[in-house]
């Protein structure tokens, strides 16, 4: 069962105000009496909670028999407040965007007001979920005991921005984009968008070894069409643009507390942290992830040895990487 939490007149970092900011979330497991068993699991790009909750089971990475796990859908993903469901979300106005500061401030209010939760045992996140995990650790260092940041950085690198701009350009180059919105389904845009994404999300070795055949696809074209394009066509293209803009603006120091001091922001994290890049991630590179881990006082850099590229951090249909992550998270959760 999905739940929702509404915040009236919620000010966004960009200056806009949402008359009703809606967070849709789902909970798993039971909250214990002292509220000490809470895991927050934010969503990733393009994903809704049902896309990422496969790993919440007793024999997988997050165990709902021991922990109370909350997945808050981030703004822009089509469930929580997004261009597709909230007229206040003026995507065409280039000055409008959601930031992770907005996401985390709203999540904090949800946890406090609905559940009385003041401290998190763990923030677990992959990709844009890792970005939110870092924001939690930076903005509320005394409220986060542990962080597991998988295949994501606390600040979007210039190289990563080029990737994101290529996705944005691919969608908006479609003839159905009128400069402010899509007048109908951007078929050409979706086709180009999905192929750009597929080329970055897995490594060259992944394609060289033909892993997609093992997953039941008949050919590379079949994989690109059914494994990538079909999934993104499930999403409103305006929402895809909104989430790109959130990713583009990711910077844990872009807030009144740190005022652009990125290194100081990371040094402020008190949580016991594991930074898990994939050794073959093409846009959250091992070098970028390790550089951030080196700035966090209680961080361990633990790369995932995998040819699955970025997708190693969300190892659906990938039991080897799932086990590696599961063991690392179990060890992190035992640390006092």
N, C-alpha and C positions, 0 to 999 in steps of 0.2 A: 504494500500500500504506500502510495506517495503522500507526502505531507507538504504543506506550504506555510511560509511565514512571511507576513507582509509588514513592511516598514513604510509608514506614511511620510511623505515629503523628505525623501532621502537625498542628501546632496552628494553629487558625484565629484570626483577630483577634477574633471574637466570644466566644472562650473554649472553644468545642468542639474536640474532637480527632478527626480522621479516622484510624481505624486503618489504612486504606489510601487515600491520596489518589492518584488516577489521573489523569494528564494524557495524553489522546490527541492525537497530533500527526501532521502530514504534512510531508515535506520535498520540496523541488524544487531541481533544479540540483546542482552539485558544490561541496563545501567546498574552498577552495584551501589550499595548503600552510601558509600563515601564518595561516589562519583570519581573514582580513581582509575577506571578501566576504559577511558574514552580514546578512541582512535578517530581522527578526522581524515577523510580520504577525498580530497577535491578532484574534480573532473579535469580531463585533458581536452586538447583541441578537437572540436567536432563531436565529442563524446557526451552522452547522457549517462545517468547512473547505471542504467540497464546494460550499457556497453562495457562497463568496467567492473561490475560487481561479481564477475565469474570467479575471482580469486578470494572471495569472502566465503570460506567454507573450512571446516575443521582440519582438513588435510592439505590446505593450500596456504597462501601467504598470510592472510588475515583471518584469525580464528574467532568466529562469532560466539562460540561456546565459552570463551574467556573474556572477550572484549565487547564493548558497546561501540559499534562502528557507525559513523554518520557520513554519508556522501551528500554534500551540498552541490547542486548543479550551479556552475558559475554563470554569471550574467552573460547573455549573448548566445547561450547554447540551445535556445528554443523551448526550454522548460521554465527556467527562471526568466526574469525580465529580459526581453530580447526585442530586436526590431520587428520580428514576426508577430509578437503578441502584446506590444506596448507602444502606443502612439507617441509617448514621450521620448522614445529612443530614436531621435532624429539622425539616422545614420548618414543621410545625404549631406547634412551639415558637417563639414570636415572638422569642425571644432568639437564634435561629440565623440566620445569613446568611453568605454569602461576600462578601469585599471584594476590591477590586483589589490591595490589599496582599497578600492570600493568593495571587491569581493570579500576580502578578509575582515573589513570593518562590519560588513553585513553578517558574515558568518559568526563573528564574535557576539553580536547582539542576539542572533538566533540561539546560540549555545547558552547564553546567560538567561535570556528571558523565558525560553521554553523548557530548558532542562536544569537550570541552575548550575551549569558547568563553568568552572573558573579555571580549570587546568586540564591540559591534554597530555595523556600518556605518550601519544605519538601523533605526529602529522606525517602521513604517508602519501607521496605524490609522484606521479610519472609525467614527464614532459611539462605541459602547462600546470599540471598538478604539483610538480616539484617547484615551479615558480611560486605558487601559492604557499607551499610549505616554507620556503625561504622567507617569504613576506611575514608569515606567522612568527617565525623565529626572530626576525628583526624588529617587528613592530611590538610584539608582546613577549619579550624574552623570558619573563618570569612566569608565563602561562604555558610554556611548551617544554616538556621534559625530554622529548626525543624527536628527531627528524630523520626520515628516510627519503632522500631526494634522488629520484631515479631519472637519469637522462634528461636533465633540465638545468638551466643556469639561473642565477639570481638577477642577472641583467642580460638583455638580449645583445649579442655581439653584432658588430657591423656585418660580418659575413652571413650571419643568420638573417639579418634584416633584408639582405639581397634575396635570399630564398623566399621570405614572406612577401616582398614586393613583387616577385615573379608570380606568386599565387594570386595576389590581388589584381595584378595586371592581366593575368590570364582570364579571370572571371569578368572583369569590367571591359575587356576588349570584345566581349560578345556583342553582336549587333542589337541584342535586346536590352542592353544597358543604355539608358538615355542621359546619363550624366549625373542622375540623382537616385535612380532606382531601376530595377529590372522590370520591364513591361510584360515579360513572359519568361518561361523557363530558358535559361542560358545554355542550350545544348552544347554549342561549341565551347563555351567557357568551362562547363563541367568536364568535357572531354580533355581539354588541355590541362586544367587544374589537377585532375586525377593523375595524369601521367607525370607531371612535374613532381607531385607528392610521392608517387611510387618510386621515382628515380632516386629520391633522397632518403626515404624512410628505411630502406634495406641496403645492405652493402653490396659491393660488386661481387664478393664471394658468394653471397646469398643467391644472386642471379646466376653466377657461373655454375653453381652446383644444382640449380634447378629445384630449389626447395619448394617452389609453388606447385610442382607436379606432385610432390608428396602430400600436399594439402588438398588434392582432388581437382586441380585445374588441368584443362586439356592442352593449353598452350600459353605462351606469354600474353597473347592478346586476350585470351579468356580470363587470365588472372587480372589484367589491367581493367577489363570491363566489369567482371563480377566481383573481384576482390577489392577494387578501389572506386571506380566510377559509380557503380551502383550504390555503394555505401554513402558517398557524398551527395548523391542525388536525393537521399532521404532528408537532407538538411536544406532549409531555406537559404538561398545564396546570400541574402542580406545578413543572416546570422553568421555565415562563414566569414564574411567581411568584418563583422563586429569582433569576432574572436581573433582574427588576424591583427586588428588594431590593438586589442589588449596585449597580445604577444609582442607587437612592435614597441609598445610603451613600457614593457617590463623592465623595471629598475628598482631594486629594493631601497635605494637611497633617494629616490624621487618623492620625498615627503617632507613635511615641516620638521620632523625630528632630525633627519640626517642631512637634508639640504644639499644633496648631491655628493656627499662623502661616501662613496661606494665601499671603500675598504673599511671605514669605521663601522658602517652598517653591518657588514659581515662579521667583523670582530665583536660586535655586540651580542651575537647569538650565544646563548648559554646552554642550549639543548645539546645533549649527546647526539651526534649527527653522523650518519653514514651517507657519503656521496657516492652514488653508484652510476657511473657512466657505462655505456657499452664501448668495448674496445674498437668497434667499427661504426659508431654513430657518426654520421656525416654532418649534422648541424649542431648538435651539442657534443662537441668533440671531447675526447679524453683529456686533452691538454687544457681546454677551457674549464672543464669540471674540476680537474685537479688543482688548477690555480685558485679556484674559489675555496676548495676544501682546505688549502693551505692557509687561508685567511680566517677560517672559523676555529676558535680555540679548542673545542672538544670534538673535532671532526676526524673521521677515518675515511680515506679515499679507497674505495673497493670496486674496481672496474669489473664489469661482467664480461668474461671471456667468450665472445659470441660473434658469429657471422651474421646475425639477424639485424645488425645495425640498430637504429633507434627503436625498433620494435622489440628488441631484447628486454626493454624495461616494462613491457606489457606482454608477457610471454604466453598469451593464449595460443594453444596448439604447439607449445614449445616447452616440454617438460624439463629439459636439462636446465634452461635458464630459470624456469620457475623454481626448481629445487635450490639453485644457487641463491636466488633472492630470498626464498623462504628461510633458509638457514641463516642468512645474514640478519634478517629481521628478527628471527627468534633470539639470536644472540644479543641484538640491540635491546630488545624488550626485557632481557634479564639483567641489564646493567642498572645499578642503583645510582 
